[in-house]
């Protein structure tokens, strides 16, 4: 019912920048929260940055000052600008959204995109 499609990943040298995009489409009444997670090899998935349900932002300590999350509500899109990339930023970056798909109780669901690979070389 709802699809999330990420783009913008790739291979970049340390110190470089990338901009990720995530577009949500389908049966969407509204989006409560939306953000980015990443999973590095042999590690658990972790929150990178998010817009919460009240509109505030959260960032992982490791990316504060380097990454910026932004959004275009009209396009149901969230972006992640990543600057000063480090090899430890390497991983699969996935978009998550808490989407309201109806007007009754229990109409909020969590969706995930397929992910986009980010590789930072040293």
C-alpha positions as CSV (number, residue, x, y, z in Angstrom):
1,X,0.0,0.0,0.0
2,X,2.9,2.3,0.7
3,X,6.3,2.2,-1.0
4,X,9.5,3.9,0.0
5,X,12.2,4.3,-2.6
6,X,15.6,5.5,-1.7
7,X,18.3,6.9,-4.0
8,X,21.6,8.8,-4.0
9,X,23.9,6.2,-2.5
10,X,27.3,5.4,-4.0
11,X,31.0,5.3,-3.5
12,X,32.7,8.4,-2.3
13,X,36.1,9.2,-0.8
14,X,36.5,10.1,2.8
15,X,35.7,13.8,3.2
16,X,33.2,13.8,0.4
17,X,29.5,14.3,0.3
18,X,26.4,12.5,-0.7
19,X,22.7,13.4,-0.7
20,X,20.2,10.6,-0.1
21,X,16.5,10.9,-1.1
22,X,13.5,8.9,0.0
23,X,10.2,9.2,-1.7
24,X,7.0,7.7,-0.2
25,X,4.1,6.9,-2.4
26,X,0.8,5.0,-2.3
27,X,-2.1,5.2,0.0
28,X,-0.9,8.0,2.3
29,X,-3.1,10.2,4.4
30,X,-0.2,11.7,6.3
31,X,3.2,10.8,7.5
32,X,3.8,11.0,11.2
33,X,7.6,10.4,11.3
34,X,10.2,9.8,8.8
35,X,13.9,9.1,9.0
36,X,17.1,7.3,8.0
37,X,18.7,4.2,9.5
38,X,21.9,2.5,8.5
39,X,23.4,-0.9,8.9
40,X,27.1,-1.6,8.6
41,X,28.5,-5.1,8.0
42,X,28.3,-7.2,11.1
43,X,26.5,-4.5,13.1
44,X,22.9,-3.8,14.1
45,X,20.8,-1.2,12.3
46,X,21.0,2.2,13.9
47,X,19.2,5.4,13.7
48,X,21.0,8.1,11.7
49,X,18.6,10.9,11.7
50,X,14.8,11.4,11.9
51,X,11.9,13.8,12.0
52,X,9.8,12.8,14.9
53,X,6.0,12.8,15.1
54,X,6.1,16.3,16.7
55,X,8.4,17.7,14.0
56,X,11.6,17.7,15.9
57,X,14.8,16.1,14.7
58,X,17.1,13.5,16.2
59,X,20.6,12.7,15.1
60,X,23.0,9.9,16.0
61,X,25.9,11.5,18.0
62,X,28.3,10.1,15.4
63,X,26.8,12.3,12.6
64,X,25.9,15.5,14.4
65,X,27.4,18.5,12.7
66,X,28.0,16.5,9.5
67,X,24.6,15.2,8.4
68,X,21.4,17.2,7.9
69,X,18.0,15.8,7.4
70,X,15.4,17.8,5.6
71,X,12.0,17.1,4.0
72,X,9.5,18.2,1.4
73,X,6.1,17.4,2.8
74,X,4.3,18.2,-0.4
75,X,6.4,15.5,-2.1
76,X,6.4,13.0,0.8
77,X,10.2,13.1,0.5
78,X,12.9,13.2,3.1
79,X,16.6,13.9,2.3
80,X,19.8,13.2,4.1
81,X,22.7,15.5,3.2
82,X,25.9,13.8,4.3
83,X,29.1,15.9,4.5
84,X,32.6,15.1,5.7
85,X,32.0,11.4,5.2
86,X,34.1,8.9,7.0
87,X,34.8,5.2,6.3
88,X,32.8,4.3,9.3
89,X,29.7,5.9,7.7
90,X,29.7,2.9,5.2
91,X,26.6,0.9,5.2
92,X,23.1,0.3,3.8
93,X,21.0,3.4,4.4
94,X,17.3,2.7,4.7
95,X,14.4,5.0,5.0
96,X,11.6,4.4,7.5
97,X,8.2,6.2,7.7
98,X,5.3,5.9,10.0
99,X,2.4,6.5,7.7
100,X,-1.3,7.0,8.3
101,X,-3.2,5.2,5.6
102,X,-6.8,5.7,6.8
103,X,-9.0,7.7,9.2
104,X,-9.9,5.0,11.7
105,X,-8.0,3.8,14.8
106,X,-5.0,1.6,14.0
107,X,-4.4,3.2,10.6
108,X,-0.7,4.0,11.3
109,X,1.9,1.6,10.0
110,X,5.7,1.5,9.7
111,X,7.2,1.0,6.3
112,X,10.8,0.5,5.1
113,X,12.5,1.1,1.9
114,X,14.9,-1.4,0.3
115,X,18.0,0.6,1.2
116,X,20.8,2.3,-0.7
117,X,24.5,1.4,-0.3
118,X,26.9,4.1,0.9
119,X,30.5,3.2,0.7
120,X,33.2,5.6,1.9
121,X,36.8,4.8,1.0
122,X,39.7,5.9,3.0
